[in-house]
């Protein structure tokens, strides 16, 4: 019995050792993981003949929003062993439908503007080249982004649709039935400005310009961190106003939508060496507050920054006429108000993937004593 028991245990140990060895080989064959420095909602793994990109669900922790298998268009057939339920995308993409102005601008950064087969919400795209191409019939206008003309999309025979997902949106309706890959652009749910910008590397994979995208992001990363260091550790600190307090945005309707402390713009104020009243807030989106709450918490803010849409530059008198309580803010009384007219700038087109340009604006406003910064690009003093 002792001999039998010894042989049995020896066999079990051998089997376990063999299993362990098999697992080691499998892990080595799992593929090469692409390392992201800041992005947390995205993972990419390269395999022999294809690449798998997984987008996390930003609203359901631990869940997957979408998984893509990128297969070279030159491949004669789809490789075996691809996970079930994934979306196959043939790369590089050459004719895509773009549903947002920021991704149109991104493709122009890549030098891939000829890959834009069509756009939605043309009235919100202020890129002159795009407007001209639509006018000349080279780029198709497929209408409203929430209810596009599906027939126009099919006529263009695009290789992908680029759309931004939203929580509890209920899907994409008829667009899910036309057998065209939907690329869900969820970079806006990243928790840091550089995390959002790093999605350039994913989009570079899709359009066959990986090296250019990597190089572009490396430049953005270096510029951003150089500016951040300059603002938070200046060579000659301003002892009178070391960390100006900043109020953001303004009243819309009956509420004030304040960027949360974990929002990218809220973090950028702190990276610019500013003090943000809602820095301890845990929201990465906006928080709706009554006017009185904002006045109580940020009434003594040194600087007020907001965005607006108009065919002309706003004045203090116009601002006062919009809400009688604005003149109670210290920044208004001291005329330390800076505004970004999104109709006369490329704020929405550029800043998501060029946060270093916006950070430069913030630092120049908050720390005028710092030299050698670029001129203001988006904000102007009232």
DAPE-V703029 format. One record per residue. N is the residue number from 1. PSI is psi as a letter, one per 30 degrees, with the letter a starting at -180 (NA if undefined). NEAR is the number of other ideal C-beta (glycine too) atoms within 8 Angstrom. Layout:
((N	PSI	NEAR) (N	PSI	NEAR))
//
This chain:
((1	e	4) (2	e	5) (3	e	6) (4	e	7) (5	e	8) (6	e	8) (7	e	8) (8	e	8) (9	e	8) (10	e	8) (11	e	8) (12	e	8) (13	e	8) (14	e	8) (15	e	8) (16	e	8) (17	e	8) (18	e	8) (19	e	8) (20	e	8) (21	e	8) (22	e	8) (23	e	8) (24	e	8) (25	e	8) (26	e	8) (27	e	7) (28	f	6) (29	g	6) (30	f	6) (31	l	8) (32	j	5) (33	k	8) (34	k	9) (35	k	4) (36	k	11) (37	e	7) (38	e	11) (39	k	14) (40	f	9) (41	g	11) (42	k	14) (43	k	9) (44	k	13) (45	k	12) (46	k	8) (47	l	9) (48	j	4) (49	f	7) (50	l	12) (51	k	10) (52	k	14) (53	k	12) (54	k	12) (55	k	13) (56	l	11) (57	j	9) (58	f	7) (59	f	5) (60	j	5) (61	k	4) (62	f	3) (63	l	7) (64	k	8) (65	e	10) (66	k	9) (67	k	12) (68	k	14) (69	j	14) (70	j	12) (71	k	13) (72	k	9) (73	f	7) (74	f	3) (75	k	10) (76	e	2) (77	l	4) (78	k	8) (79	l	11) (80	l	4) (81	g	3) (82	k	10) (83	k	7) (84	k	4) (85	g	4) (86	l	10) (87	k	9) (88	k	10) (89	k	14) (90	k	8) (91	l	12) (92	k	8) (93	k	13) (94	f	6) (95	j	9) (96	l	14) (97	k	15) (98	k	12) (99	g	13) (100	k	12) (101	e	12) (102	e	10) (103	f	12) (104	e	16) (105	e	13) (106	e	11) (107	e	13) (108	e	11) (109	e	9) (110	f	13) (111	g	7) (112	g	9) (113	f	10) (114	f	4) (115	f	11) (116	j	13) (117	f	11) (118	l	14) (119	l	16) (120	l	13) (121	h	11) (122	e	10) (123	f	4) (124	f	7) (125	j	12) (126	g	9) (127	j	12) (128	e	6) (129	e	8) (130	e	14) (131	e	11) (132	e	8) (133	e	10) (134	e	13) (135	e	6) (136	f	6) (137	g	5) (138	f	5) (139	k	11) (140	k	11) (141	j	10) (142	g	12) (143	a	8) (144	k	7) (145	f	8) (146	f	4) (147	i	5) (148	l	13) (149	j	7) (150	e	9) (151	e	6) (152	e	13) (153	e	17) (154	e	8) (155	e	7) (156	f	12) (157	h	7) (158	l	12) (159	f	11) (160	l	13) (161	k	13) (162	j	11) (163	l	13) (164	k	9) (165	l	8) (166	l	5) (167	k	4) (168	h	5) (169	f	7) (170	g	3) (171	a	5) (172	g	8) (173	b	6) (174	f	7) (175	f	13) (176	f	8) (177	g	5) (178	g	9) (179	h	3) (180	k	11) (181	k	10) (182	j	12) (183	j	12) (184	j	10) (185	i	12) (186	g	11) (187	f	11) (188	f	8) (189	g	8) (190	l	14) (191	g	8) (192	l	9) (193	e	13) (194	f	12) (195	e	12) (196	e	15) (197	f	15) (198	f	15) (199	f	13) (200	e	14) (201	e	14) (202	e	11) (203	e	12) (204	e	14) (205	e	14) (206	e	13) (207	g	13) (208	g	8) (209	h	11) (210	e	9) (211	e	7) (212	e	10) (213	e	14) (214	e	10) (215	e	8) (216	e	11) (217	e	12) (218	e	8) (219	e	8) (220	e	15) (221	e	13) (222	e	8) (223	e	9) (224	e	14) (225	e	8) (226	e	8) (227	e	15) (228	e	11) (229	e	8) (230	e	10) (231	e	15) (232	f	8) (233	i	5) (234	l	12) (235	e	2) (236	i	5) (237	k	5) (238	j	9) (239	f	4) (240	e	4) (241	i	6) (242	e	7) (243	i	7) (244	k	9) (245	k	13) (246	k	14) (247	k	12) (248	k	12) (249	a	10) (250	a	9) (251	k	9) (252	j	7) (253	c	4) (254	g	4) (255	l	10) (256	j	13) (257	j	10) (258	k	12) (259	k	12) (260	l	14) (261	f	12) (262	g	10) (263	l	12) (264	e	12) (265	e	9) (266	e	16) (267	e	12) (268	e	13) (269	e	13) (270	e	11) (271	f	14) (272	g	14) (273	g	12) (274	l	13) (275	k	10) (276	k	12) (277	f	9) (278	g	12) (279	f	9) (280	f	5) (281	k	10) (282	f	7) (283	k	10) (284	g	9) (285	a	7) (286	l	9) (287	k	11) (288	k	7) (289	l	10) (290	l	8) (291	e	11) (292	e	6) (293	e	9) (294	e	13) (295	e	11) (296	e	6) (297	e	8) (298	g	10) (299	f	10) (300	g	6) (301	k	13) (302	e	11) (303	k	15) (304	k	13) (305	k	14) (306	l	10) (307	k	9) (308	l	10) (309	j	6) (310	l	8) (311	g	3) (312	l	4) (313	k	9) (314	l	10) (315	l	7) (316	e	9) (317	e	6) (318	e	8) (319	e	13) (320	e	11) (321	f	5) (322	e	8) (323	k	9) (324	f	5) (325	f	7) (326	e	11) (327	f	8) (328	f	7) (329	k	13) (330	e	10) (331	e	12) (332	e	14) (333	e	7) (334	g	7) (335	h	7) (336	h	9) (337	k	14) (338	k	12) (339	k	13) (340	j	13) (341	j	13) (342	f	10) (343	f	8) (344	g	5) (345	l	9) (346	h	8) (347	e	11) (348	f	10) (349	e	12) (350	e	10) (351	e	11) (352	e	11) (353	g	14) (354	i	10) (355	f	16) (356	e	10) (357	e	12) (358	e	15) (359	e	16) (360	e	12) (361	e	12) (362	e	14) (363	e	15) (364	e	13) (365	e	12) (366	f	12) (367	i	12) (368	f	5) (369	f	7) (370	k	11) (371	l	4) (372	g	3) (373	l	9) (374	l	6) (375	l	5) (376	k	8) (377	e	10) (378	e	10) (379	k	11) (380	k	9) (381	k	5) (382	NA	11))
//
